[in-house]
Amino acid sequence: MAYGRKQKQTEKQRQVSFQATWNTLWRFSYNHFPQILPGVHPLLAPLIMFRLKRRGYSNCRVEVTGSGLVVHAVK
């Protein structure tokens, strides 16, 4: 029984929001880091990395967490 509850909690933490992913894709702010992006789909991480590198950021890193993405970068 405990396993079932833990699995449900993990599924709740990993809820991906289409709206959050869409907003991140088109309205991503490059002003401050680290940025926490809750509800964003993990497949967006390579695109974020690509855009950061094209804008001249170094030491870029995108971590996938249970609730979304965490973006680190240095200009």
SULBEL-V368968 format. One record per residue. N is the residue number from 0. RES is the residue in one letter. NEAR is the number of other C-alpha atoms within 12 Angstrom. D_LAST is the distance of its C-alpha to the last C-alpha in whole Angstrom. Layout:
n: (N,N)
res: (RES,RES)
near: (NEAR,NEAR)
d_last: (D_LAST,D_LAST)
//
This chain:
n: (0,1,2,3,4,5,6,7,8,9,10,11,12,13,14,15,16,17,18,19,20,21,22,23,24,25,26,27,28,29,30,31,32,33,34,35,36,37,38,39,40,41,42,43,44,45,46,47,48,49,50,51,52,53,54,55,56,57,58,59,60,61,62,63,64,65,66,67,68,69,70,71,72,73,74)
res: (M,A,Y,G,R,K,Q,K,Q,T,E,K,Q,R,Q,V,S,F,Q,A,T,W,N,T,L,W,R,F,S,Y,N,H,F,P,Q,I,L,P,G,V,H,P,L,L,A,P,L,I,M,F,R,L,K,R,R,G,Y,S,N,C,R,V,E,V,T,G,S,G,L,V,V,H,A,V,K)
near: (7,8,9,10,11,12,13,14,15,15,14,16,19,21,22,25,20,17,17,24,26,17,18,31,22,15,14,24,19,24,16,14,22,19,24,23,35,27,28,35,32,30,19,30,27,20,21,35,29,18,24,27,20,14,17,15,22,17,16,26,24,30,27,25,22,22,24,30,31,28,36,27,26,19,16)
d_last: (49,46,44,44,43,40,39,40,37,35,35,35,31,30,31,29,29,29,28,25,24,25,23,20,20,21,19,16,14,10,10,10,10,12,14,18,19,23,26,23,25,23,24,21,18,18,18,15,13,14,13,9,10,11,9,7,4,6,8,9,13,15,18,21,24,27,26,23,19,17,13,10,7,4,0)
//
